[in-house]
Every structure is written in C-alpha cells, then in structure tokens.
Amino acid sequence: MNPLHDLKDRSSESSVLNVLKNEIEMAKVKKLPSRNKVKIGDTWDLTQLYESDEAWDEAFLKLERKLRQFAKFRGKLGESTAMLAKALKFDSDFDRQIERLGNYAYLKTTQDQANGEYQRMIGRFQNLATRSAEAASYMRPELLEISKTKMKKYLADPAIKPYRLNLERLLRFKPHTLTDREEQLLAMQGEMASAAGKAFRQLLDADLKFGNVTNEKGEEVELSNSTFSELLYSPKRTVRKNAFKMYYAQFQGHENTLAATLNGSIQSDVYYARVRNYDSALDQALFADDVPRSVYTNLIKTVRKHLPALHRFYDLRRRAMKLKKIHHYDTYVPIIRSIESQYSWDEAVDLIMESLQPLGQEYTTTLEEGLKGRWCDRYPNQGKQSGAFSYGVYDGLPYIMMNYHPTVLNDVFTLTHEAGHSMHSYMSSKHQPYEYYNYTIFVAEVASTFNEQLLSRHLLDNAQSDKHRAYLINNEIDDVRSTIIRQTMFAEFEMITHEMAEAGEPLTVDALKSTYRKLLEDYFGPDFELDEELPLECLRIPHFYRAFYVYKYATGLSAAIALSQRVLDGGQQELSDYLSFLKGGCSKYPLELLKDAGVDMTTPKPVDTALKHFEHQVDSLEALLF
C-alpha cells in the first residue's frame, strides 16, 4: 500500500505535508552511532587489561577468594622481616589486581553508560573494594605499633627494599593513626561520611528543575547544569541574563537545604581532622603530600597581589563587548568569535606533534603511535560519557576518553591536555615499580597544561592574522583566569569556612553567602557589577565536597607555565630535568619532584611567573583590540 494514499484517507493534505516535513527534518539529524557500530580503530584497546568480560569475571572471582588471606597476617606483622615482606607483597599484589579490575569496569561503564551489565560490573567492584579496605584495615595500626628499633632493623633489610619508601611515609602518620578497632570503625564510616556529598549531587543533578530558556536562535532549550554553561556562551545578552536568573532562582529556593549539605561536608572534614589529631582540616589535607601550609597561603597572597591585572582584563572585556556594566554572565562569551578550524583526528595529532617537538623524538614518537593507535576512544557514541579524561594504568595502556569534533579547535587543546596526562602515566609506569608509579594530584595537572602551553605557543608563532592571534591569547588568559585565579578564590573560601567551623561559628546560609560575597568583591574588583544571586554560587560547586584539592589546579598550571618557559628557553639539561619529573611517579614527594624539574613551589616565584605571563597577555590582547 502507498503510505501517502493511506495518510490522505485519514487526514488532510496539509497534515500529510507536515508529516513529510517532520520526516525530512528528522532525516537531517545526524544520530550518534550505537556502541557496537563504532569502528574498532576509533576505540581504545581494553584487551590490554582483560581479553573479554568473561576474563574479567574469572579474575574477579579469583581475587575475591584471596580476600580471606588478609586474615592470615593479622597480628604477625612484627614477628620477623620475612613475615613482614610476605605480608607487604601480598597487599601490593592484591592492590595491583584490584586496581586492574576497577580500571576495566570503570572504562567499560564510561563507553556505554546505558549498559546494565557494566553498571553491575562497577557495582561488584566497588563492593569488593570496600570489603578489601575493611579486611586490610588492621595493617596500618599494626605496623605503627612495631617499635622504632625493630622497624629500623626491618627497613635496613634488602627484603623490605621494594616497600621501604611506603613504610617510611606510613611512619609519618603514627601520631594520626588510631587503634586497630578504631581504624576499622572509621573504615566502616565511608558511606556515612559521603552522605552530604551524595545528597548534594542528587539535588543538583536530579531534583532541581530550572525550566526552559529561549536561545539566540529562538529555540526552547531546557535549562540544566550542562546547558547553563552553554547558554552563558550565547552572543545574545538577554539569553545569558535569563539563563543566569532562572538558574540561580532554583538555588535561592533551596538555599537552606544546600547550605545544610555543605555544612555537613565541612563538619565531616573537621571531625576527621580532630579524630586523627591534626591541628586543622587544612593541615590534614596537606599532610599526605608533605606540603607546608605556606604553599597554600603563598598561593592566595600571590594571586591577590596580581588581582589588578584581572580587574583590568574585565574592563578590557567590558569595552570590547561595548557594555556599560559587566556582569558575571558576560564573562564566558568569547570576546573574539571562534576562528574557523578543521582538523581531522590524524591532522590534530600531527599538529600536536609539531608543537611538542621541544620534548624530543622519544616523547613524540611514543605519543604519536599511541594517539594514532588505540590509546584513545575518539568520538561520541550513544550512551558514552561526555567530556574527556586520561586514565593512566599500570597494566594496560594510558587510556584517553575523547568526544572529538573536527571543527572545534578547543578539542585539539583538550587532546594535547589529556595526552600530557597519558605520557606522564606512561613514563611513570615504565620507570617506576607498581608501588610508586601513580603520581599525586598535586603534580597531575603539570604535564597536561605544559602540553597546552606548547600548543598555544606553536599556534601563536604560526598565526596568520591578528584575529587568530587575539583568539589564542584570549584563550590563554581565560585558562589562567579559570584555573589559577578562580580556583584560588575557591581555595580561600574553603580555608575560611573550615576555620569558621573549627572556631565553632555556625555555617548558616547567610554566613556562607556573606563570606563568598566578600571574596567576589575582592576578586572581581570595584567596577564589576555583582548580581545579588551570585553569592549563591558557593552552594553549587561540587569541588567543595572534596575540600582542599582545588588549589592544586592553580599550583599545577603555575608550575606548567614556569616549566614550559624553562624548557623552551633552555637546553638539554632543562629538558632532561622535565622528562625526569615525568618518570618520577610518586618516588618522591611532589614538591621534591617539581624542585628537581626546576620549580620551587615553596616560594611564590612560580605563581608570580605565571601571573606575570597573564599580565603580559592582557597587555598583548589590549594592543590587538584597541
């Protein structure tokens, strides 16, 4: 039967035309492929971890059976060097195997989040990880009960050499470690301790409904956490303003609940610091990396010293956008419209390799083979996690998740950023044993943003027009603004609010908002128009539920800018210092690794160097625009 005849029998001719029009419009929509339709060559090779899901299942069951073997070392760690070495080897081997299981399960989940089998897989892994933490919870207190004389003898024994550094680091925690039973109880509090953060995420991601906004094309767009960011990039100011007002109206309507969840998270931090005998929650957060408090406070002081340059940039932005007053919703839309870009995957890799030539042939050859091979999951597909990340592993490849678009220049920057992480993981795993390959968050952002610096410098050196040059400079300015300055403001808010809680001051919604407003006034400057809703921002930042780590983004980019200048302006020794840093893993504390590479983060100099570069770029952009 002719479907058109059938339609005419049931409806009017205009209805038929409408149906056909809708079918034509639907045909124009390019749908994402399902996961099983993606070309193998465009996906990462997870068989380096396990040959199949069935192989993962077998490995899981095998490791699960080993869990009970933790008990055979209980109460025996101080018996002899041989027993201690055996226990530490078992713990290390178990940890390596469970990490491998977790890596596979997590990566499978991200490539297709709608796949129920992979959700079940990650759930099984998390359950095993919790049980293993409980099973091994006796080890730390038992090790710390060994006398200094006996431990000194153990540390000198060759059998303990593979674990010596970890043991020495563990001994630092002796004043902050409780009894066997108390440690077990703390380990069992994990779910309870994360309740405030989970409640916040449920409210933020599921329960808050923001309504619809009409975009610059006249289209109705559902306002959400993800589309809010997109709408702030709209060239039409009324769109940005409406999105801002509607978005924060929901936070205002739930401000007391959100203040309570944030207060709960902060009180949890304070509780654990007190239980473990730290002077403050900040001191506890800094202790593991052996970072003195002065690094944190120097960052804040140095950024504050350079705030006039940021205020000048906001005024430059205001003039470039021809505004009488600049608001927060005016700070994301590009001053210079995106330049035309068209890089296929291989062309993007070639461009990145050209920019990374200063790092030498071994680095670029390895990376090029990985990026053109199967380190990466390249393009979007149905159910795939959004965004991008690098996932370095010891047993497998340094995997990269991308959702690459050939027409988006920022995706090339994202790729070189993630490639920096992956090369850091690759080089660490090649030069360090399992125990010391996994670098800490403090240094994690150095290698990635270092690569971005080199790509930006390469593109600026080859820019074909002032518009192209201005676009790239503005990109650099925005990176420093968001990664160093904004994250430092967050870090200062975390420090102040935790100090308030430690002093017994109630963290009411008014106290949180007034504290945040004062920071906004300082960081955005006297000529910036602060909307009354903006202090509510402190109630929507997920970072605040994992306190005292955002400052590492700021120190990381600062170190990367200083190191990239050192390598580009230096010779073979400077390059060798940097590559040695990439190979170091966590074989030294992060400040030592960075000092060996050429930057001393215990001084204000690296942050000062980065922000002087920021000031120079603001001057350059002003010269190009006015």
VENGIGI-V885656 format. One record per residue. SS is DSSP state (H for helix, E for strand, C for the rest). PSI is psi in whole degrees, 0 to 359 (999 if undefined). D_CENTER is the distance of its C-alpha to the mean C-alpha in Angstrom with 1 decimal. Layout:
SS	PSI	D_CENTER
SS	PSI	D_CENTER
//
This chain:
C	138	57.1
C	121	55.8
H	331	52.8
H	319	53.9
H	318	57.3
H	319	55.9
H	320	53.7
H	329	56.7
H	330	58.6
H	349	56.0
C	178	54.9
C	167	55.8
H	324	55.3
H	324	52.7
H	321	50.6
H	316	50.9
H	323	49.6
H	318	46.7
H	314	45.8
H	320	46.0
H	316	43.9
H	321	41.2
H	322	41.4
H	317	41.2
H	320	38.1
H	326	36.4
H	333	37.3
H	335	35.6
C	123	32.2
C	110	30.3
C	146	28.9
C	144	26.0
C	151	27.3
C	161	27.2
H	322	25.3
H	356	28.6
H	356	29.6
C	137	26.8
C	135	28.1
H	320	27.4
H	344	26.7
H	6	23.8
C	163	22.0
C	158	20.4
C	90	22.9
H	355	22.1
H	346	25.7
H	339	24.5
C	304	23.3
C	143	26.1
C	332	28.9
C	171	28.8
H	326	27.9
H	322	31.2
H	324	30.4
H	314	27.2
H	316	29.6
H	316	32.0
H	322	29.4
H	310	28.1
H	323	31.7
H	316	32.6
H	323	29.8
H	321	30.6
H	333	34.1
H	344	33.0
H	321	31.3
H	344	34.7
H	345	35.2
H	325	33.1
H	333	36.1
H	346	38.5
H	352	36.9
C	129	36.9
C	4	39.3
C	2	39.9
C	334	37.1
C	9	39.6
C	314	42.5
C	165	42.2
H	319	40.0
H	317	40.5
H	319	39.3
H	315	36.2
H	320	35.3
H	317	35.9
H	317	33.7
H	323	30.8
H	317	31.1
H	314	31.2
H	317	28.1
H	316	26.2
H	319	27.5
H	316	26.7
H	319	23.1
H	319	22.8
H	321	24.4
H	329	22.4
H	318	19.1
H	316	20.7
H	315	21.7
H	321	18.3
H	313	16.7
H	313	19.5
H	316	19.5
H	314	15.8
H	322	16.0
H	320	19.3
H	319	18.1
H	332	15.5
H	340	18.2
C	90	20.6
C	345	19.5
C	355	23.2
C	110	24.5
H	328	25.9
H	322	26.5
H	329	22.9
H	320	22.1
H	320	24.9
H	314	23.6
H	327	20.3
H	318	22.4
H	317	24.7
H	313	22.1
H	323	20.6
H	317	24.2
H	321	25.0
H	319	22.1
H	316	23.3
H	324	26.8
H	324	26.1
H	319	24.4
H	318	27.6
H	328	29.8
C	3	28.4
C	340	28.1
H	341	31.5
H	314	30.5
H	304	28.9
H	325	31.7
H	320	34.3
H	322	33.1
H	346	33.1
C	346	36.7
C	136	38.0
C	155	40.1
H	320	39.1
H	313	42.1
H	319	41.3
H	322	37.6
H	320	38.6
H	317	40.9
H	316	38.3
H	335	35.8
C	351	38.6
C	133	39.3
H	331	38.2
H	336	37.3
H	352	34.5
H	316	33.2
H	340	30.2
H	4	28.9
H	313	30.2
H	317	27.1
H	321	25.4
H	317	28.6
H	321	28.9
H	322	25.4
H	320	26.4
H	334	29.6
C	334	27.7
C	2	26.8
H	315	30.4
H	347	31.0
H	13	28.0
C	138	28.9
C	189	31.3
C	167	34.0
H	308	33.6
H	319	34.3
H	321	32.1
H	322	29.1
H	319	29.9
H	319	30.0
H	321	26.6
H	327	25.1
H	350	26.8
C	2	25.2
H	310	21.7
H	317	22.3
H	319	24.1
H	332	21.5
C	6	18.8
H	319	21.4
H	316	20.6
H	320	16.9
H	320	18.3
H	317	21.0
H	314	18.7
H	321	16.7
H	318	20.1
H	314	21.5
H	314	18.7
H	337	18.3
H	314	21.8
H	329	24.5
C	127	24.0
C	124	26.0
C	352	25.9
C	197	28.8
E	149	29.3
E	141	29.1
E	121	31.3
C	182	29.4
C	344	31.1
C	2	32.7
C	12	34.3
C	142	32.3
E	123	31.4
E	130	27.6
E	125	26.2
C	126	24.0
C	181	20.8
H	323	17.2
H	316	16.4
H	337	19.8
H	314	19.7
H	318	17.2
H	319	19.5
H	333	22.6
C	346	21.6
C	0	21.8
C	138	25.4
C	345	28.1
C	121	30.3
H	323	30.0
H	327	31.6
H	313	29.0
H	315	26.2
H	314	28.3
H	317	29.2
H	316	25.7
H	310	24.7
H	315	27.8
H	321	27.6
H	310	23.9
H	344	24.5
H	323	27.9
H	322	26.2
H	325	24.2
H	322	27.5
H	343	29.3
C	23	27.0
H	326	26.3
H	320	28.2
H	315	26.4
H	322	22.9
H	323	24.1
H	320	25.4
H	320	22.2
H	318	20.3
H	319	23.3
H	319	23.2
H	316	19.7
H	318	20.7
H	326	24.0
H	316	22.4
H	315	20.6
H	319	23.9
H	309	25.8
H	326	24.0
H	319	24.3
H	317	28.0
H	322	28.6
C	12	27.3
C	38	29.3
C	154	26.7
C	330	27.8
C	168	24.8
H	324	21.5
H	316	20.0
H	321	22.1
H	317	20.9
H	327	17.2
H	341	18.2
H	314	20.7
C	323	19.0
C	1	17.8
C	45	21.2
C	122	19.9
C	152	22.7
H	332	22.5
H	331	23.7
H	318	20.5
H	311	18.9
H	325	22.1
H	322	22.7
H	311	19.4
H	315	20.6
H	318	24.1
H	319	23.3
H	316	21.2
H	324	24.1
H	328	26.6
C	8	25.1
H	329	24.8
H	327	28.1
H	322	26.5
H	317	24.0
H	322	26.9
H	323	28.8
H	320	26.1
H	323	26.2
H	322	30.0
H	315	29.8
H	317	27.7
H	314	30.3
H	319	33.1
H	328	31.6
C	0	31.1
C	50	34.6
C	147	33.7
C	318	35.8
C	143	33.0
C	133	29.2
E	169	27.1
H	324	23.4
H	1	23.7
H	1	25.0
C	358	22.0
C	326	19.9
C	133	22.8
C	137	23.2
C	319	26.1
C	123	26.9
C	145	26.9
C	132	24.9
C	153	27.0
C	136	28.2
C	138	26.2
C	97	27.1
C	115	25.4
C	171	25.9
H	309	23.4
H	324	25.8
H	322	26.4
H	317	22.7
H	318	22.5
H	317	25.8
H	316	24.5
H	319	21.5
H	321	23.9
H	318	26.2
H	334	23.6
C	10	22.6
H	325	26.3
H	344	26.1
H	358	24.1
C	163	27.2
H	321	28.5
H	316	27.2
H	308	23.6
H	323	24.2
H	314	26.5
H	313	24.2
H	318	21.3
H	317	23.7
H	322	25.2
H	315	21.8
H	326	20.7
H	350	24.3
C	231	24.6
C	39	22.5
C	333	19.2
E	145	17.8
E	106	18.1
C	310	19.0
C	164	20.1
C	149	19.9
C	167	22.2
C	131	23.3
C	356	21.1
C	144	18.1
C	141	14.6
C	169	13.6
C	205	11.0
C	153	9.8
E	161	8.0
E	142	9.6
E	84	11.1
C	137	13.3
C	161	16.3
C	318	19.5
C	92	21.9
C	199	21.1
C	160	19.4
C	83	16.0
E	147	15.1
E	126	13.4
E	124	13.0
C	159	14.3
C	68	16.3
C	136	18.2
C	122	20.8
C	340	23.4
C	4	24.3
C	109	20.9
H	325	20.5
H	334	16.8
H	332	16.3
H	319	17.8
H	320	15.3
H	319	12.4
H	316	14.4
H	329	15.1
H	307	11.5
H	326	10.6
H	326	14.1
H	315	13.4
H	313	10.9
H	323	13.6
H	327	16.5
H	313	15.1
H	316	15.1
H	312	18.4
H	324	20.1
H	315	19.1
H	333	20.4
H	335	23.5
H	357	24.4
C	150	23.4
C	168	24.7
H	319	22.5
H	335	22.5
H	18	20.9
C	333	18.8
C	101	15.3
C	157	13.9
C	165	12.2
H	330	8.9
H	323	11.4
H	357	12.0
H	325	9.0
H	359	8.4
H	306	12.2
H	325	13.2
H	312	11.0
H	336	12.1
H	312	15.4
H	321	16.0
H	321	15.4
H	317	17.9
H	321	20.4
H	317	20.2
H	317	20.8
H	318	23.6
H	316	25.1
H	322	25.1
H	320	26.6
H	336	29.2
C	16	30.3
C	139	30.0
C	350	33.1
C	164	33.5
H	325	32.7
H	316	30.8
H	316	28.5
H	317	28.1
H	321	27.5
H	314	24.8
H	319	22.9
H	317	23.4
H	323	22.3
H	314	19.0
H	316	18.6
H	315	19.7
H	326	17.2
H	314	14.3
H	319	15.7
H	315	16.6
H	327	13.2
H	324	11.1
H	305	13.9
H	311	16.4
H	318	14.8
H	329	12.2
H	322	15.3
H	317	17.2
H	315	14.8
H	322	15.2
H	321	18.9
H	317	19.1
H	317	17.7
H	314	20.2
H	313	23.0
H	324	22.7
H	323	22.4
H	323	25.4
H	314	27.2
H	320	26.8
H	335	27.9
C	0	30.9
C	12	31.8
C	130	31.2
C	134	30.6
C	72	27.3
C	169	29.0
H	322	27.6
H	322	29.8
H	317	28.5
H	314	24.8
H	320	25.6
H	323	28.0
H	315	25.6
H	323	22.9
H	320	25.7
H	320	26.8
H	319	23.5
H	318	23.4
H	318	26.9
H	315	26.1
H	327	23.0
H	341	24.4
C	166	28.0
C	339	31.5
C	8	32.0
C	135	29.0
E	106	30.0
C	115	28.0
C	149	28.5
C	336	29.5
C	339	26.7
H	324	23.9
H	341	23.8
H	346	22.9
H	327	19.3
H	344	18.8
H	1	19.5
C	7	16.9
C	110	13.5
H	331	11.6
H	327	9.9
H	350	13.5
H	5	13.9
C	71	11.8
C	149	13.7
C	35	13.5
C	343	10.0
C	334	9.2
H	336	12.0
H	333	10.2
H	317	8.4
H	314	12.1
H	327	13.8
H	311	11.7
H	323	12.7
H	313	16.1
H	321	16.7
H	317	15.8
H	315	18.3
H	318	20.8
H	321	20.6
H	320	20.9
H	321	23.9
H	317	25.3
H	316	25.1
H	326	26.4
H	353	29.2
C	203	30.0
C	211	31.5
H	323	31.2
H	317	30.6
H	321	27.5
H	316	26.1
H	321	27.1
H	318	25.4
H	316	22.0
H	326	22.5
H	324	23.5
H	316	20.2
H	330	18.4
H	351	20.9
C	339	20.6
C	234	17.9
C	34	18.4
C	345	22.1
C	166	22.1
C	151	20.3
H	321	17.5
H	325	19.8
H	316	22.5
H	316	20.6
H	325	19.7
H	320	23.3
H	328	24.7
H	341	22.7
C	5	24.3
C	137	22.3
C	101	23.2
C	356	20.5
C	352	23.2
C	161	24.8
C	353	23.9
H	311	24.7
H	318	21.3
H	320	20.0
H	318	23.5
H	315	23.5
H	319	20.3
H	337	21.8
H	323	25.1
H	319	23.7
H	313	22.3
H	318	25.9
H	319	27.4
H	326	25.4
H	317	26.5
H	316	30.0
H	319	29.7
H	319	28.5
H	320	31.3
H	327	33.8
H	330	32.9
H	336	33.0
C	999	36.0
//
